[in-house]
Amino acid sequence: DAGVTQSPTHLIKTRGQQVTLRCSPKSGHDTVSWYQQALGQGPQFIFQYYEEEERQRGNFPDRFSGHQFPNYSSELNVNALLLGDSALYLCASSLQGVRRTGELFFGEGSRLTVL
Amino acid sequence: AQSVAQPEDQVNVAEGNPLTVKCTYSVSGNPYLFWYVQYPNRGLQFLLKYITGDNLVKGSYGFEAEFNKSQTSFHLKKPSALVSDSALYFCAVREATDKLIFGTGTRLQVFP
């Protein structure tokens, strides 16, 4: 049973560039959430996707956008990168509906460094 | 707004001794509380959760947590610490739609 997979694991970008991060949820899960974890801090909620729509959004600017595909996988896009966007980006999957258990399953993360 | 607080940045304990990692919460309504562990350069791993029922919750790797409504606490415990338990521990509270609000984390260091 494959867990949550994320790619790439590491990447380096320069200020002003754009980045796309990818996530495949745990098998059978239909909901994907994205979190940003800056160095030395707890993860911060970016947004959540369910049924291919953004269902909830945290306190992040519009430079952060996402998408969910029919197979439940998801992308996180960040435009006009700033130095402060350097962080570990975590994808988490979960299940809605009657089989919902409540906990999130996290991937290993994508570490973004902006120079 | 719902929140959790982890008052200790770091907890040090000798191997074989009991450990406690503290968490307090502030929520409206019934709290849904979680503990996750993060090893260096890794994602978060689920340890345990409290939704309802018994105040003592048992989880993975021998960890347990005690829910205390009067003290609004959800402390993580283990009777006998292992060096391999050394990691970063996060307490979290769940809002609607499974959004988690995390604490700032507590680094657990277990010394041989």
Interface residues (C-beta under 8 A of the other chain):
Chain A: V4 T31 S33 Y35 Q41 G42 P43 Q44 F45 Q48 Y50 R55 Q56 G58 L90 A92 S94 Q96 R100 G102 E103 L104 F105 F106 G107 E108 G109 R111
Chain B: Y32 F34 Y36 N41 R42 G43 L44 Q45 F46 K49 I51 F90 R94 T97 D98 K99 L100 I101 F102 G103 T104 G105
